Amino acid sequence: MSTLDNIIIIVLLISISFFFALSEISLAASRKNRLQLRANEGNTNAKKVLDLRAHPGSFFTVIQIGFNAVTILGGIVGEYAFTPHIQNFLLMFFEGAWIESLSFAISVFFVSSLYIIFADLIPKRLAMRAPEEVALVIVKPMLFLIVLLKPFVWFFNGICNFIFKLFHISMKRDNDITSADIMAMVDEGAQTGVLQLHEHELLGNVFELESRTVSSAMTARESLVYFTTKETHDNIKTKVIDHPHVKFLVVDKVLDNIVGYVDSRDILIQLLNGEKVEVSKEGLVKKALMIPDTLTLYEVLAQFKSAGIDFAVVLNEYALVMGVITLTDVMSIVMGELVSSNEDQIIQRDANSWLIDGSTPLIDVMRVLDIDEFPDIESYETIAGFMMYVLRKIPKRTDFVIHGGYKFEVVDIDNYKIDQLLVTKVTGP
């Protein structure tokens, strides 16, 4: 064959390798959700790509057969096509037995460079730019090649399957999508500008519901305002004025003996009508929803939905009241800074110091201070709990802990309860 014939064959082989590289990357990089959307719209090629992704063994076998066959042929043809011409060119300037070896090495390098650039790098970069579009184009030719090379596919796949079984390696692909996968896509969307900052935060807060327990969002026991069954008219009126809550607990003498709850609107109706307010009035007290303090916020939402109310009492394992939670409390976690802020619990004094309420949920502290983790975080919910866990005692004023580049110092104690901490950045070693 002439040199021109050899060059044509090499160009043809590089083109075949280009197609195989394009096919391999496009199928591997294409996103299932985008293909599924097109399949739902009636795109038959998208359905074929999804089927190929679900059972990729034959596809990759054909790719490897094609790559290796073309590479071997390309090396043979390239060596035959270019080595003599390179050798003749070098003999014009040099003499010696080493000329033949050098000509062969240059020929191999030249052909290998052509394959690396035009049969590997360029097609793979093109496929990465629009993997779904490329996959829709190449799927039919690839399915034809799978049928055409079926005997070879069967032979090589059989050997691979035997080796996998021999070493007890599972061949099942894990296609489960986790919340971490979704959040990674959300982060990518925020970085590229597809999602705005508040949309990114909103989606992140939704996934937090599954990891945050009810105690991180509830109104704690010591902050509860409640009525007893013997509460006087004047006391009820004063509490409603001083604490404008929507709902109030009703208890029998002590907090842990829950009778139910009363809606402040029902109390206001009695006051506006000039009636004497009594929580013992028939039909005024409603049955309260009781939930354990081990529930996640996502499970709390499910409880609200099934019970048809938006108010619940949180109990611990000893049936003691830990606090109350409402639908508004849960939704404030979801909406984040769109509807609320941490101004009451986290106050920034200057660029390097903050005053933090002891009952502040730890996840809010992590967000404000940009701290990635706390030790054994599953053992406590609040920043006060962190201090007690690390110090291994009931803290007193001036006790401090250094963590994550910050100094957490107790500055206010109320009856053994940590009221406030001063958090400062540690600038020294």
C-alpha positions as CSV (number, residue, x, y, z in Angstrom):
1,M,0.0,0.0,0.0
2,S,1.1,3.5,-0.7
3,T,1.8,6.1,2.0
4,L,-1.5,7.8,1.2
5,D,-3.4,4.6,1.7
6,N,-1.7,4.1,5.1
7,I,-2.6,7.7,6.1
8,I,-6.2,7.2,5.1
9,I,-6.3,4.0,7.2
10,I,-4.8,5.7,10.3
11,V,-7.3,8.6,9.9
12,L,-10.1,6.0,9.7
13,L,-8.8,4.2,12.8
14,I,-8.5,7.4,14.8
15,S,-12.1,8.3,13.8
16,I,-13.3,4.9,15.1
17,S,-11.4,5.5,18.4
18,F,-12.9,9.0,18.5
19,F,-16.4,7.5,18.3
20,F,-15.7,4.9,21.0
21,A,-14.2,7.5,23.4
22,L,-17.2,9.8,22.8
23,S,-19.6,7.0,23.5
24,E,-17.9,5.8,26.7
25,I,-17.7,9.2,28.4
26,S,-21.2,10.3,27.3
27,L,-22.9,7.2,28.8
28,A,-20.8,7.4,32.0
29,A,-21.3,11.2,32.5
30,S,-25.0,11.5,31.4
31,R,-27.4,12.2,34.2
32,K,-30.2,9.8,34.8
33,N,-32.7,12.5,35.9
34,R,-32.2,14.5,32.6
35,L,-32.5,11.4,30.5
36,Q,-35.7,10.4,32.4
37,L,-37.3,13.7,31.7
38,R,-36.7,13.3,28.0
39,A,-37.9,9.7,28.1
40,N,-41.1,10.9,29.8
41,E,-41.5,13.4,26.9
42,G,-41.5,10.5,24.5
43,N,-37.8,10.5,23.3
44,T,-37.2,6.8,22.4
45,N,-33.4,7.3,22.3
46,A,-33.5,8.5,25.9
47,K,-35.2,5.3,26.9
48,K,-32.6,3.2,25.1
49,V,-29.8,5.1,26.9
50,L,-31.5,4.5,30.2
51,D,-31.7,0.8,29.4
52,L,-28.0,0.8,28.4
53,R,-27.1,2.5,31.7
54,A,-29.1,-0.1,33.6
55,H,-27.1,-3.0,32.0
56,P,-23.8,-1.5,30.8
57,G,-21.8,-4.7,30.7
58,S,-22.2,-5.4,26.9
59,F,-21.7,-1.7,26.1
60,F,-18.3,-1.4,27.9
61,T,-17.2,-4.8,26.5
62,V,-17.8,-3.5,22.9
63,I,-15.9,-0.3,23.8
64,Q,-12.9,-2.2,25.0
65,I,-12.9,-4.6,22.0
66,G,-13.0,-1.6,19.7
67,F,-10.3,0.4,21.5
68,N,-7.9,-2.5,21.7
69,A,-8.4,-3.6,18.1
70,V,-8.0,-0.1,16.8
71,T,-4.9,0.6,18.9
72,I,-3.2,-2.6,17.7
73,L,-4.0,-1.9,14.1
74,G,-3.0,1.7,14.4
75,G,0.4,0.8,15.8
76,I,1.1,-1.7,13.0
77,V,-0.1,0.6,10.2
78,G,1.6,3.6,11.8
79,E,5.0,1.9,12.1
80,Y,4.8,0.7,8.5
81,A,3.7,4.0,7.2
82,F,6.0,6.5,8.9
83,T,9.2,4.6,10.0
84,P,10.7,4.3,6.5
85,H,10.2,7.9,5.7
86,I,11.6,9.1,9.0
87,Q,14.6,6.8,8.5
88,N,15.3,8.2,5.0
89,F,15.0,11.7,6.3
90,L,17.5,11.1,9.2
91,L,20.0,9.3,6.8
92,M,20.3,12.6,4.9
93,F,22.1,14.0,8.0
94,F,23.4,11.1,10.0
95,E,24.7,7.6,9.6
96,G,24.7,4.6,11.9
97,A,22.8,1.5,13.0
98,W,20.9,3.5,15.6
99,I,19.0,5.4,12.9
100,E,16.5,2.5,12.5
101,S,15.7,2.4,16.2
102,L,15.4,6.1,16.5
103,S,13.1,6.2,13.4
104,F,10.9,3.6,15.0
105,A,10.7,5.5,18.3
106,I,9.8,8.7,16.6
107,S,7.1,6.9,14.5
108,V,5.6,5.4,17.7
109,F,5.6,8.7,19.4
110,F,4.0,10.5,16.5
111,V,1.2,7.9,16.1
112,S,0.6,7.8,19.9
113,S,0.4,11.6,20.0
114,L,-2.3,11.5,17.3
115,Y,-4.3,8.9,19.2
116,I,-3.9,10.8,22.5
117,I,-5.1,14.1,21.1
118,F,-7.7,13.1,18.5
119,A,-8.9,9.7,19.8
120,D,-8.8,10.4,23.5
121,L,-8.6,14.0,24.9
122,I,-10.7,15.8,22.3
123,P,-13.7,13.4,22.2
124,K,-13.8,13.0,26.0
125,R,-13.8,16.7,26.5
126,L,-16.6,17.1,23.9
127,A,-18.6,14.4,25.6
128,M,-18.2,16.0,29.0
129,R,-19.7,19.3,27.7
130,A,-23.0,17.8,26.7
131,P,-23.1,14.1,27.7
132,E,-26.9,13.6,27.4
133,E,-27.0,15.0,23.9
134,V,-24.1,12.9,22.7
135,A,-25.5,9.8,24.3
136,L,-28.8,10.3,22.4
137,V,-26.9,10.4,19.1
138,I,-24.5,7.4,19.7
139,V,-27.0,5.0,21.3
140,K,-28.3,3.5,18.1
141,P,-24.9,2.8,16.5
142,M,-23.7,1.3,19.8
143,L,-26.7,-1.0,20.0
144,F,-25.9,-2.1,16.5
145,L,-22.3,-2.9,17.4
146,I,-23.4,-4.8,20.5
147,V,-25.6,-7.1,18.3
148,L,-22.8,-7.3,15.6
149,L,-20.1,-8.3,18.1
150,K,-22.4,-10.4,20.3
151,P,-20.3,-13.6,20.1
152,F,-17.2,-11.7,21.4
153,V,-19.3,-9.9,24.0
154,W,-20.7,-13.2,25.3
155,F,-17.2,-14.7,25.4
156,F,-15.4,-11.8,27.3
157,N,-18.4,-11.1,29.6
158,G,-18.6,-14.8,30.5
159,I,-14.9,-14.8,31.6
160,C,-15.4,-11.5,33.6
161,N,-18.5,-12.8,35.3
162,F,-16.7,-16.1,36.3
163,I,-13.9,-14.1,37.8
164,F,-16.3,-11.9,39.8
165,K,-18.2,-14.9,41.1
166,L,-14.9,-16.6,42.0
167,F,-14.0,-13.7,44.3
168,H,-17.6,-13.1,45.5
169,I,-17.7,-9.5,44.0
170,S,-21.2,-8.2,43.5
171,M,-22.0,-7.0,40.0
172,K,-25.1,-5.0,41.1
173,R,-24.8,-1.3,40.6
174,D,-26.0,0.9,43.5
175,N,-28.2,3.5,41.9
176,D,-29.7,4.8,45.2
177,I,-29.7,8.6,45.5
178,T,-29.0,9.9,49.0
179,S,-29.7,13.3,50.5
180,A,-25.9,14.0,50.3
181,D,-26.1,13.4,46.5
182,I,-29.0,15.8,46.2
183,M,-27.2,18.4,48.3
184,A,-24.1,18.1,46.2
185,M,-26.2,18.9,43.1
186,V,-27.8,21.8,45.0
187,D,-24.3,23.1,45.9
188,E,-23.3,22.8,42.3
189,G,-26.4,24.7,41.2
190,A,-25.6,27.5,43.7
191,Q,-22.0,27.8,42.5
192,T,-23.1,28.0,38.8
193,G,-25.7,30.6,39.6
194,V,-28.7,28.4,38.7
195,L,-30.0,28.6,42.3
196,Q,-30.0,31.8,44.3
197,L,-28.5,32.0,47.8
198,H,-31.8,31.9,49.6
199,E,-33.0,29.0,47.5
200,H,-29.9,27.1,48.3
201,E,-30.3,27.7,52.1
202,L,-34.0,26.7,51.9
203,L,-33.3,23.3,50.3
204,G,-30.5,22.7,52.8
205,N,-32.8,23.5,55.7
206,V,-35.4,21.0,54.3
207,F,-32.8,18.2,54.5
208,E,-31.9,19.3,58.1
209,L,-35.4,18.3,59.2
210,E,-34.3,14.6,59.0
211,S,-31.2,15.1,61.2
212,R,-32.5,17.7,63.8
213,T,-34.4,16.4,66.8
214,V,-37.5,18.0,68.2
215,S,-35.6,19.4,71.2
216,S,-33.5,21.7,68.9
217,A,-36.6,23.7,67.9
218,M,-39.0,23.4,70.8
219,T,-39.8,25.9,73.5
220,A,-38.0,24.5,76.5
221,R,-39.6,23.6,79.8
222,E,-38.2,26.5,81.8
223,S,-39.7,29.0,79.2
224,L,-43.2,27.6,79.2
225,V,-46.2,29.7,80.2
226,Y,-49.2,27.6,81.3
227,F,-52.5,27.7,83.2
228,T,-53.5,25.4,86.0
229,T,-57.1,24.2,86.2
230,K,-57.6,26.5,89.2
231,E,-56.1,29.5,87.5
232,T,-57.9,32.8,88.5
233,H,-59.5,35.2,86.0
234,D,-57.0,37.9,86.7
235,N,-54.0,35.6,86.4
236,I,-55.2,34.3,83.0
237,K,-55.8,37.8,81.8
238,T,-52.3,38.9,82.9
239,K,-50.6,35.9,81.3
240,V,-52.4,36.4,78.0
241,I,-51.4,40.1,78.0
242,D,-47.8,39.5,79.0
243,H,-47.2,36.4,76.8
244,P,-49.2,36.7,73.6
245,H,-49.0,33.1,72.6
246,V,-51.5,31.3,70.3
247,K,-51.9,28.3,72.6
248,F,-51.3,27.7,76.4
249,L,-50.9,24.4,78.2
250,V,-53.4,23.6,80.9
251,V,-52.1,21.4,83.8
252,D,-53.4,20.0,87.0
253,K,-51.3,21.7,89.8
254,V,-47.9,20.8,88.3
255,L,-46.5,21.0,84.8
256,D,-46.1,17.3,84.3
257,N,-49.8,16.6,84.8
258,I,-51.0,17.7,81.4
259,V,-54.7,18.2,81.0
260,G,-54.6,19.7,77.5
261,Y,-54.2,23.1,75.9
262,V,-56.4,26.1,75.4
263,D,-56.5,28.4,72.4
264,S,-55.9,32.1,73.2
265,R,-58.7,33.1,70.8
266,D,-61.2,31.3,73.0
267,I,-60.0,33.2,76.0
268,L,-60.1,36.5,74.2
269,I,-63.7,35.8,73.1
270,Q,-64.7,35.4,76.7
271,L,-62.9,38.6,77.7
272,L,-64.5,40.6,74.9
273,N,-67.9,39.3,75.9
274,G,-67.2,40.4,79.4
275,E,-67.4,36.9,80.8
276,K,-65.3,35.5,83.6
277,V,-62.5,33.4,82.1
278,E,-62.2,29.9,83.4
279,V,-60.1,27.2,81.7
280,S,-62.3,24.5,83.4
281,K,-65.2,25.7,81.3
282,E,-66.6,22.8,79.2
283,G,-65.2,22.5,75.7
284,L,-62.5,25.1,76.3
285,V,-59.6,22.7,76.9
286,K,-58.5,20.5,74.0
287,K,-56.6,17.3,74.1
288,A,-52.9,17.8,73.5
289,L,-50.7,15.8,71.2
290,M,-47.9,14.1,73.1
291,I,-44.7,13.2,71.3
292,P,-41.3,11.8,72.5
293,D,-38.2,13.9,72.5
294,T,-36.4,11.5,70.3
295,L,-38.4,12.4,67.2
296,T,-36.8,14.3,64.3
297,L,-38.4,17.4,63.0
298,Y,-39.5,15.5,59.9
299,E,-41.3,13.0,62.1
300,V,-42.9,15.8,64.0
301,L,-44.4,17.2,60.7
302,A,-45.8,13.7,60.0
303,Q,-47.3,13.7,63.5
304,F,-48.9,17.1,63.0
305,K,-50.3,15.9,59.6
306,S,-51.8,12.7,61.0
307,A,-53.3,14.4,64.1
308,G,-54.6,17.4,62.3
309,I,-53.2,19.9,64.8
310,D,-50.1,22.1,64.9
311,F,-49.2,22.0,68.6
312,A,-47.5,19.2,70.6
313,V,-46.1,18.6,74.1
314,V,-42.6,17.0,74.1
315,L,-42.1,14.3,76.7
316,N,-38.9,12.4,77.8
317,E,-38.6,8.7,78.6
318,Y,-39.9,9.4,82.1
319,A,-43.0,11.2,80.9
320,L,-41.7,14.5,82.1
321,V,-42.6,17.6,80.0
322,M,-39.5,18.8,78.2
323,G,-41.2,21.6,76.2
324,V,-43.7,22.3,73.5
325,I,-43.4,22.7,69.7
326,T,-45.6,24.1,67.1
327,L,-45.8,24.0,63.3
328,T,-44.4,27.5,63.2
329,D,-41.3,26.4,65.1
330,V,-40.6,23.7,62.5
331,M,-41.3,26.0,59.6
332,S,-39.0,28.6,61.0
333,I,-36.2,26.0,60.7
334,V,-37.1,25.4,57.1
335,M,-37.4,29.0,56.1
336,G,-34.3,30.0,58.2
337,E,-33.3,33.7,57.8
338,L,-36.3,34.4,55.5
339,V,-38.6,34.5,58.4
340,S,-36.4,34.6,61.5
341,S,-32.9,35.3,62.7
342,N,-30.7,34.4,65.6
343,E,-30.6,38.0,67.0
344,D,-32.2,37.0,70.3
345,Q,-29.8,34.0,70.9
346,I,-26.7,35.0,69.0
347,I,-25.5,38.6,69.3
348,Q,-22.3,39.6,67.5
349,R,-20.4,42.2,69.7
350,D,-17.6,42.8,67.2
351,A,-15.7,41.1,64.4
352,N,-14.3,38.5,66.8
353,S,-16.8,38.0,69.6
354,W,-20.4,36.8,70.1
355,L,-22.8,36.6,73.1
356,I,-24.7,33.3,72.8
357,D,-27.7,32.1,74.8
358,G,-27.0,28.7,76.4
359,S,-30.2,27.2,74.9
360,T,-29.1,28.0,71.4
361,P,-29.3,24.9,69.2
362,L,-25.8,23.7,68.3
363,I,-26.6,23.6,64.6
364,D,-27.3,27.4,64.6
365,V,-23.9,28.0,66.4
366,M,-22.2,25.9,63.7
367,R,-23.8,27.9,61.0
368,V,-23.0,31.4,62.4
369,L,-19.4,30.5,63.5
370,D,-18.7,28.3,60.5
371,I,-17.6,25.4,62.6
372,D,-17.8,22.0,60.8
373,E,-18.2,19.7,63.7
374,F,-18.3,19.2,67.5
375,P,-17.1,16.2,69.5
376,D,-19.8,13.5,69.9
377,I,-22.5,15.9,68.6
378,E,-25.2,13.3,69.0
379,S,-24.9,13.5,72.8
380,Y,-26.3,17.0,73.2
381,E,-28.5,19.6,71.4
382,T,-27.5,23.0,72.6
383,I,-24.3,25.0,73.2
384,A,-24.9,24.7,77.0
385,G,-25.0,20.9,76.5
386,F,-21.7,21.0,74.7
387,M,-20.1,22.9,77.6
388,M,-21.4,20.4,80.1
389,Y,-20.4,17.4,78.0
390,V,-16.8,18.7,77.5
391,L,-16.2,20.0,81.0
392,R,-17.8,16.9,82.6
393,K,-19.4,19.0,85.3
394,I,-22.0,21.7,86.0
395,P,-20.2,24.7,84.7
396,K,-19.6,27.9,86.7
397,R,-18.8,31.4,85.6
398,T,-15.4,31.8,83.9
399,D,-15.3,28.1,82.9
400,F,-14.2,27.9,79.2
401,V,-13.6,25.4,76.4
402,I,-11.5,26.0,73.3
403,H,-12.8,24.4,70.1
404,G,-12.7,25.1,66.4
405,G,-10.6,28.2,66.8
406,Y,-13.0,29.7,69.3
407,K,-13.0,30.2,73.1
408,F,-16.4,29.4,74.7
409,E,-16.6,31.0,78.1
410,V,-19.5,30.9,80.6
411,V,-20.4,34.5,81.6
412,D,-23.8,34.0,83.2
413,I,-25.3,31.2,85.3
414,D,-28.9,31.1,86.6
415,N,-29.7,28.3,89.1
416,Y,-27.1,26.0,87.5
417,K,-28.4,26.8,84.0
418,I,-26.0,28.4,81.6
419,D,-27.7,31.6,80.5
420,Q,-25.0,33.1,78.3
421,L,-21.6,32.4,76.8
422,L,-19.0,34.7,75.5
423,V,-17.5,33.3,72.3
424,T,-14.2,34.8,71.0
425,K,-11.9,33.9,68.2
426,V,-8.6,32.5,69.3
427,T,-6.0,34.5,67.4
428,G,-2.9,33.2,69.1
429,P,-1.4,29.7,69.0
